[in-house]
Amino acid sequence: MMRHHIRAMAKTTYQVFVERDGNFGVVLDQMGALVRTARGFDSKASAQDWIAREENADNPLRNKREPARP
């Protein structure tokens, strides 16, 4: 799974992967920056939730008081 969004005018790519121990990790790749890895998620869903929080935290245009969608 790959997701993209604009962060400081550069696209960040997130890719979920399975580690050797069965946990999940996320590779964050942004043009002009070092590739980073977040590790130790116990499920693919928790890694995807983390990506969603990262995307929202870095998006200054998102209204933080927006009601939750059902």
C-alpha positions as CSV (number, residue, x, y, z in Angstrom):
1,M,0.0,0.0,0.0
2,M,1.3,3.4,-0.9
3,R,0.0,6.8,0.1
4,H,1.1,10.2,-1.0
5,H,0.6,13.7,0.3
6,I,2.2,17.1,0.1
7,R,4.5,18.0,3.0
8,A,6.6,21.1,2.8
9,M,6.2,21.2,-1.0
10,A,7.6,17.7,-1.3
11,K,5.6,14.5,-1.8
12,T,6.0,11.9,1.0
13,T,5.4,8.2,0.1
14,Y,4.4,5.8,2.8
15,Q,4.8,2.0,2.2
16,V,3.7,-0.6,4.7
17,F,5.8,-3.8,4.9
18,V,6.1,-7.0,6.9
19,E,9.2,-7.4,9.1
20,R,10.9,-10.7,9.6
21,D,9.4,-11.1,13.1
22,G,5.9,-10.7,11.7
23,N,5.4,-7.1,12.9
24,F,4.8,-4.3,10.4
25,G,6.8,-1.2,9.5
26,V,6.3,1.9,7.4
27,V,8.9,3.3,5.1
28,L,8.6,7.1,4.7
29,D,10.3,8.5,1.6
30,Q,10.4,12.2,0.8
31,M,12.3,13.8,-2.1
32,G,15.4,15.6,-0.8
33,A,15.3,13.9,2.6
34,L,16.7,10.7,4.1
35,V,14.4,7.7,3.9
36,R,12.9,7.0,7.3
37,T,11.4,3.8,8.8
38,A,8.8,3.4,11.6
39,R,8.8,-0.1,13.0
40,G,7.1,-2.3,15.5
41,F,3.4,-2.1,14.5
42,D,1.5,-5.2,15.6
43,S,-0.9,-5.2,12.6
44,K,-1.2,-3.7,9.1
45,A,-4.3,-1.8,10.4
46,S,-2.2,-0.1,13.2
47,A,0.4,0.9,10.6
48,Q,-2.2,2.4,8.4
49,D,-3.8,4.3,11.3
50,W,-0.4,5.7,12.1
51,I,0.1,6.8,8.5
52,A,-3.3,8.6,8.6
53,R,-2.4,10.4,11.9
54,E,1.0,11.4,10.3
55,E,-0.8,12.8,7.2
56,N,-3.3,14.7,9.3
57,A,-0.7,16.1,11.8
58,D,1.4,17.5,8.9
59,N,-1.5,19.0,7.0
60,P,-2.0,22.7,8.1
61,L,-5.0,23.0,5.8
62,R,-7.0,20.3,7.6
63,N,-9.6,21.6,10.0
64,K,-8.7,19.8,13.3
65,R,-12.3,20.4,14.6
66,E,-13.9,18.6,11.7
67,P,-16.5,16.2,12.9
68,A,-15.7,12.5,12.6
69,R,-17.2,10.7,9.7
70,P,-19.4,7.6,10.4
